[in-house]
Each structure stands twice: as C-alpha cells, then as structure tokens.
Amino acid sequence: MAESKNGRYAHIVGWGKYVPSKVMTNADLARIVDTNDEWIVTRTGIRERRIAGSKDTTASMGFAAAKEALERAGIRPHEVDLIIVATATPEYVFPATACLIQDALGAVNAGAFDLSAGCTGFMYAMAVGAQTIRSGAHNIVLVIGAETLSRIMDWKDRATCVLFGDGAGAVVLRVGAGSGGVLATICRSDGSGGDLLMVPGGGSKCPPSHQTIDQGLHFIKMNGREVFRFATRIMDKSAREVAACAGIDLDDVDLVIPHQANLRIIQAAARALKMPEEKFFVNLQHYGNTSSASIPIAICEAVEQGRLKPGDHCVLVGFGAGLTWAAALVKWGEPKPLHEPTRLERAYEGLLYVGAGVRSRLARGFRRVESAVGGTPLPRSIDGEKGRKTKK
C-alpha cells in the first residue's frame, strides 16, 4: 500500500481534540467504589480521567474536535467530502452521530456515517478514509473518534469504572501528490472473542426492558484477564505487520502511538518489539481509556509536545471490542504554518457555524411547512392507474 499507483496519498493536515473540564482523580473514585490510588496506578498507570458534563455529548465533543481540526488545516466545512465518526457511544441508535456533526459544521457537501469497532474504531475509520482518498473517491475526509463512556459505566464495578474516560479527537485527511501521509493500514478481527468486552443490553438480542436494566446489561462488561492477554499479544504483531506492509524497518520508526488502555500493555509491547519505552507516546495517566478517542487525542498531544515532527515515521496501533485490532504507519508531513487569524477572520469563522445552525433550523422549518401545506403524498398504485385491469 505504501506506493500509490495513481500518485494519490492521504496526508494528515489537521488535528484537534476536546476533553471535558471535569476531572475525576483516583482519590475521587475511592469515595464511591472500593479502590485506592495505589491499586489503580500499579495495575493501569491511570491517575485521572475526564468525565462528560451535563452539556457534553458524543456529538458536541466530536463537533468541537472536528472544528479545531478543520481550522488547523485551513479547510472550510463545505470542502469536506466525507465524515466518519468512530464511536461505541453514539448520540442515538440512529441517526448517525456523524450526520449530527455534519449538520452542526455546515458540511453541506459531505457524506456521513458512524463506524463501530470498539476501541479500534478510530483506526478502522482512518483506514477507510485513507483508502477512499487513494482510490480517488474523495479528496478531503474528516475522521473523528468520540466517546461518552461514563454513561455506560457501572460505577459499582471497580474492574471497569477505574479504566475509562470521555473525550474526542479528530484528524483531517487530504489528498496530496507527494509520497507520505498514511503509508499503510491493516484491519483485523476475531469475533470469537466478542463476549470478552461488550455491552450486552440495548441491542436486538436484549432490547431494553425492566429486566435488562435491573441486571445492569446496559453497562460495559469485560473479562479483564483475557482482554489483557489478547492486547499484549496483538500490539507486537500489528506493529510488525503494518511496518512490513509499508516497507519500513522498525528501527526507522520514530514514534509509536498506541491505544491508551493500560500502561502495562504498552510496556509489554515495547519489550516484545525490542524498542525503548521512550519511543511510545503515553498520556493515559491523564485521560484513562477513551476508546476510539484515545489515539486522536494522543496524536494532538504528541504534536503539541514536539514528539511528532515532520518526516517522522509513526506507528498507530489500536485494539478493542470485537475483538478487533488495527494499525497504520504514517509519515508525518510538514505542518501548515500557523496563521494567527485577524479579528475579521475570527468573526467570519464564527459566522460560518452560526450560519450552519440557521440553515439547519430553516431546513427543518421548511419540511414542517411543506408537510402542513401539501400533506403527505399518497403512493400511486403499482400498475400506475387505479382500477386498471392487468393484462393476462
């Protein structure tokens, strides 16, 4: 995949994140469940996590991250061709959270859909986005990972409630002629392990009922021991496979950004790959496991901290429910010079999103008026003429 036959490459040209303002420390958790800071840190490396406030939703956080990514890329919403939202906690069963974000952005020319692959979701979404660009189907793809995991958490289950947090991250993929960007991706799965990490209730098999709620089936259920074993094995394998696909030696990889699930998993991967831990970017101590938002948030912070520089080869690797796993090898490009917007430019940017809201309300109002005035159109009979006899 590294060499593009048509000269089209998917470059990451924008990135953004949003994390809720509410911080929940390990000490805060110890007040509501039988745990303590030492127990959590020694087993996971997590010290605190962000929890969505009353006004934070998967869509609102995804919108904030997307807006920042687009502004960083210097791209207007109407230029976006496709929006993919990776999430395990969508705003609704349907419509897709991606459609809500598309509407809020005013991305009037973009298709939009959600992708569900657990914590691996962002990696799957980025692979799809990169492939649509390389194929020539799209030029600009917005990829978002957003989660409100705190709302499907059993706060009495210390095996899971200490692990997860909320947040959103996004990247903008844009076609470029120069070799670089997303050089290779792999996506894999093993559904035989689907029961190891799941939310049993709420789907078609166990639809919502008093019984499913009483049994807590709408909360995350996890076999921690088996998931840990799977993750430590698959991180090593995925990184090696994607590097081979890209034709890059692991010694030439400058940074690995793994899914931020557990520090011990990351340390095990470093040992298996015979790479120094300093080459692995870690921020889970601040955010915990934010599922599909984990890797894009980490990308943003790696850039901010100078850990990801132009020309660097970076391996992104994720794993999660499904069981699923995926990896990408990215050659980081030269970032667009930051332009400090003038007051007039800031006002214009603000008006774009205000206009998106106005357009949305007008469209809804028009549909209501059209329905009230014109009524519901009646379908024609199958043969096109009421009462007409069918020829034998």
C-alpha positions in Angstrom: 0.0 0.0 0.0 3.0 2.3 0.6 3.4 3.2 -3.1 0.4 4.8 -4.7 -0.2 3.7 -8.3 -2.2 6.8 -9.1 0.0 9.3 -7.2 -2.7 10.0 -4.6 -1.7 9.9 -0.9 -3.8 10.6 2.2 -2.0 13.2 4.3 -3.0 14.3 7.9 -3.2 18.1 7.5 -5.3 18.9 10.6 -5.9 17.6 14.1 -8.0 18.6 17.1 -9.2 17.4 20.4 -11.8 18.1 23.1 -11.8 16.8 26.6 -14.4 17.7 29.3 -13.4 20.1 32.0 -14.5 17.8 34.9 -11.5 15.8 36.2 -12.1 12.6 38.3 -9.0 11.5 40.2 -8.3 8.1 41.7 -9.0 9.6 45.1 -12.4 10.7 43.8 -13.1 7.2 42.7 -12.1 5.8 46.1 -15.0 7.7 47.6 -17.6 5.8 45.5 -16.1 2.3 45.0 -13.7 0.0 46.9 -10.4 1.1 45.4 -7.4 3.4 46.0 -4.8 5.4 44.1 -2.0 2.8 44.5 -4.2 -0.1 43.4 -5.2 1.7 40.2 -1.8 3.2 39.3 0.1 -0.1 39.8 -2.3 -2.0 37.6 -3.1 0.5 34.9 -0.9 3.6 35.1 -4.1 5.8 35.2 -4.2 8.7 37.7 -7.2 10.6 36.5 -9.8 10.8 33.7 -12.2 13.3 32.2 -15.9 12.9 32.7 -18.6 14.5 30.4 -20.6 17.3 31.9 -24.4 17.7 31.6 -23.9 19.6 28.3 -21.3 17.3 26.8 -22.5 14.6 24.4 -20.7 12.4 21.9 -21.8 14.7 19.1 -21.0 18.0 20.8 -17.5 16.8 21.8 -16.9 15.4 18.3 -18.0 18.7 16.8 -15.5 20.6 19.0 -12.7 18.4 18.0 -13.6 18.5 14.3 -13.9 22.3 14.3 -10.4 22.6 15.7 -9.0 20.1 13.2 -10.6 21.9 10.3 -9.3 25.3 11.5 -5.8 23.8 11.9 -6.0 22.5 8.3 -7.3 25.8 6.9 -10.3 23.9 5.4 -13.8 25.2 5.3 -16.6 22.7 6.2 -18.2 22.9 2.8 -14.9 21.5 1.3 -15.2 18.2 3.2 -16.3 15.2 1.2 -16.8 12.6 3.9 -17.2 12.5 7.7 -16.6 9.3 9.6 -17.3 9.1 13.3 -15.9 6.2 15.2 -17.8 5.6 18.5 -19.1 3.0 20.8 -21.4 5.5 22.5 -23.3 7.2 19.7 -25.8 10.0 20.3 -28.6 7.7 19.2 -29.0 4.3 17.8 -29.8 6.3 14.6 -29.4 8.8 13.0 -25.7 8.5 12.9 -23.7 10.9 15.1 -21.7 11.8 12.0 -24.8 13.2 10.5 -25.4 15.4 13.5 -21.8 16.7 13.4 -22.1 17.2 9.6 -25.2 19.4 10.2 -23.5 21.4 13.0 -20.4 22.0 11.0 -22.4 23.0 7.9 -20.5 20.5 5.8 -23.2 20.6 3.1 -21.3 18.5 0.6 -20.2 15.7 2.9 -21.5 12.2 3.2 -21.5 11.0 6.9 -21.7 7.7 8.7 -20.7 6.1 12.0 -18.3 3.2 12.4 -18.4 0.8 15.3 -15.3 -1.3 16.1 -14.9 -0.6 19.9 -11.6 1.0 20.9 -10.2 0.2 17.5 -12.9 2.4 15.8 -10.7 5.4 15.0 -8.1 3.2 13.4 -10.7 1.5 11.2 -12.2 4.9 10.3 -8.8 6.3 9.3 -8.1 3.2 7.2 -11.4 3.7 5.4 -10.8 7.4 4.9 -7.3 6.9 3.6 -8.5 4.3 1.1 -11.3 6.4 -0.2 -8.7 9.2 -0.9 -6.2 6.9 -2.5 -8.9 5.4 -4.7 -10.0 8.8 -6.0 -13.4 8.7 -4.5 -12.8 11.6 -2.1 -10.3 14.4 -1.6 -10.9 15.5 2.0 -12.1 13.2 4.8 -12.8 14.2 8.4 -12.2 11.3 10.8 -13.5 11.6 14.4 -13.3 9.4 17.4 -15.7 10.5 20.2 -16.9 8.8 23.4 -19.0 9.3 26.5 -18.1 6.1 28.1 -19.0 7.4 31.6 -22.7 7.0 30.6 -22.4 3.2 30.1 -20.3 2.6 33.1 -21.2 0.6 36.2 -19.8 2.8 38.9 -20.0 -0.1 41.4 -17.7 -2.3 39.3 -14.2 -1.3 40.1 -12.8 -3.6 37.4 -14.2 -1.3 34.7 -15.1 2.1 36.2 -11.4 2.9 37.0 -10.4 2.4 33.4 -12.5 4.6 31.2 -12.9 8.3 30.4 -14.6 10.7 28.0 -13.3 12.8 25.2 -13.0 13.3 21.4 -10.3 13.7 18.8 -10.3 14.3 15.1 -7.9 14.4 12.1 -8.4 15.8 8.6 -7.1 13.6 5.7 -6.4 15.4 2.5 -5.2 14.2 -0.9 -1.6 15.0 -1.7 0.7 14.1 -4.6 3.8 13.8 -2.6 4.6 10.4 -1.1 3.8 10.3 2.6 0.9 10.5 4.9 -0.9 7.2 5.6 1.6 4.8 4.0 -0.1 1.5 5.1 -3.0 0.3 7.2 -4.2 -3.1 8.5 -7.6 -4.0 10.0 -8.2 -7.4 11.6 -10.8 -9.1 13.8 -11.6 -12.2 15.7 -15.3 -12.4 16.6 -14.9 -15.5 18.7 -13.7 -13.1 21.4 -16.8 -10.8 21.1 -18.0 -11.8 24.6 -14.8 -10.7 26.3 -15.7 -7.0 26.1 -19.2 -5.9 25.4 -22.4 -4.1 26.4 -25.0 -7.0 26.4 -28.2 -5.0 26.6 -29.8 -2.5 24.3 -29.5 -4.3 21.0 -31.8 -6.5 19.1 -30.9 -9.6 21.1 -31.5 -8.0 24.5 -33.7 -5.0 23.8 -34.3 -2.5 26.7 -36.6 -3.8 29.4 -37.0 -3.7 33.1 -35.2 -7.0 33.3 -32.1 -5.8 31.3 -31.9 -2.6 33.4 -32.2 -4.5 36.7 -29.4 -6.8 35.6 -27.2 -4.0 34.6 -26.9 -5.2 31.0 -26.5 -1.7 29.6 -23.1 -1.3 31.3 -19.7 -2.4 30.0 -18.8 -6.0 30.8 -15.2 -7.1 30.5 -13.1 -10.1 31.1 -10.0 -8.1 32.0 -7.6 -11.0 32.2 -8.4 -12.3 28.7 -8.5 -8.8 27.1 -5.1 -8.0 28.7 -3.7 -11.2 27.2 -5.1 -10.5 23.8 -3.8 -6.9 23.8 -0.3 -7.7 24.8 0.0 -10.3 22.0 -1.7 -8.2 19.3 0.2 -4.9 19.8 3.5 -6.5 18.8 2.0 -8.4 15.9 0.2 -5.4 14.5 3.1 -3.0 14.6 5.4 -5.5 12.8 2.8 -6.3 10.2 2.0 -2.7 9.3 5.7 -1.8 9.2 6.3 -4.6 6.7 3.3 -3.5 4.6 4.8 0.0 4.4 8.3 -1.3 3.7 9.7 0.4 6.8 12.1 -1.2 9.3 11.0 -1.0 12.9 14.4 0.6 13.7 13.3 3.5 11.5 10.1 4.1 13.4 10.4 7.3 15.4 7.3 7.1 17.5 4.6 4.6 18.4 1.2 6.0 19.4 -0.8 3.1 20.9 -4.3 2.9 22.1 -4.2 4.3 25.7 -5.7 1.4 27.6 -3.2 0.2 30.1 0.4 1.2 30.8 1.4 -2.5 31.4 0.1 -3.4 27.9 2.2 -0.6 26.4 5.3 -1.7 28.3 4.8 -5.3 27.2 4.6 -4.2 23.6 7.8 -2.2 23.9 9.6 -5.3 25.3 8.2 -7.6 22.6 9.2 -5.1 19.8 12.6 -4.6 21.4 12.0 -0.8 21.3 12.8 1.7 24.1 9.7 2.8 26.0 10.7 6.4 25.2 9.5 5.7 21.6 6.0 5.1 22.9 3.7 8.1 23.5 1.7 7.8 26.7 -0.9 10.1 28.1 -3.3 7.6 29.7 -2.4 8.9 33.1 -4.4 12.0 32.4 -7.4 10.6 30.5 -7.7 6.8 31.1 -9.1 4.7 28.2 -11.2 7.0 26.0 -11.8 4.2 23.5 -12.0 5.5 19.9 -11.0 9.0 21.0 -7.7 7.6 22.6 -5.4 7.7 19.6 -6.5 11.0 18.0 -6.2 12.8 21.4 -2.7 11.3 21.7 -1.8 12.5 18.2 -2.7 16.1 19.1 -0.7 16.0 22.3 2.3 14.3 20.6 2.4 17.2 18.1 1.9 19.8 20.9 4.8 18.3 22.9 7.2 18.1 19.9 7.2 14.3 20.0 5.9 14.0 16.4 7.9 16.0 13.9 7.9 16.5 10.1 9.5 13.5 8.4 8.9 11.1 11.4 7.6 7.6 10.8 4.9 6.9 13.3 3.0 3.7 14.0 -0.5 4.0 15.3 -1.9 0.8 16.8 -5.3 0.0 18.4 -7.2 -2.9 19.8 -10.6 -3.4 21.3 -14.1 -5.0 21.4 -15.0 -7.3 18.6 -12.3 -8.5 19.1 -10.7 -6.0 16.7 -7.3 -4.6 16.1 -5.7 -2.3 13.5 -2.6 -0.3 12.8 -1.3 2.4 10.5 2.1 3.6 9.5 2.2 7.3 8.9 4.9 9.6 7.6 4.2 12.9 9.3 4.2 15.8 6.9 5.3 19.4 7.2 2.6 21.2 9.1 0.9 24.2 7.6 2.4 27.3 9.2 0.0 28.5 11.9 -1.8 31.7 10.9 -3.0 33.9 13.6 -6.4 35.0 12.4 -7.4 38.6 12.3 -10.4 39.8 14.2 -12.3 39.9 10.9 -11.3 36.4 10.1 -12.4 35.2 13.5 -15.7 36.8 13.0 -16.1 35.2 9.6 -15.2 31.7 11.1 -17.8 32.3 13.8 -20.5 33.3 11.3 -19.9 30.0 9.3 -21.0 27.9 12.3 -23.8 30.3 13.2 -24.9 30.1 9.5 -24.8 26.3 9.8 -27.3 26.4 12.7 -29.6 28.8 10.9 -29.5 26.7 7.8 -30.4 23.6 9.8 -33.3 25.3 11.5 -34.6 26.7 8.2 -34.4 23.3 6.6 -36.4 21.7 9.5 -39.0 24.5 9.3 -39.4 24.2 5.6 -40.1 20.5 5.9 -42.8 21.2 8.6 -44.4 23.9 6.4 -44.3 21.7 3.3 -45.9 18.8 5.2 -48.6 21.1 6.6 -49.4 22.7 3.3 -49.0 19.8 0.9 -49.9 17.0 3.2 -48.3 13.5 2.9 -48.1 12.4 -0.8 -50.1 9.3 -1.5 -48.2 6.5 -3.3 -49.5 5.6 -6.7 -50.9 2.1 -7.3 -48.4 -0.4 -8.5 -49.8 -0.5 -12.1 -49.9 3.3 -12.2 -53.7 3.5 -12.7 -56.4 2.8 -10.1 -58.8 0.1 -11.1 -56.9 -0.7 -14.3 -57.1 -4.4 -15.1 -53.9 -6.3 -15.5 -53.4 -7.9 -18.9 -53.3 -11.7 -18.9 
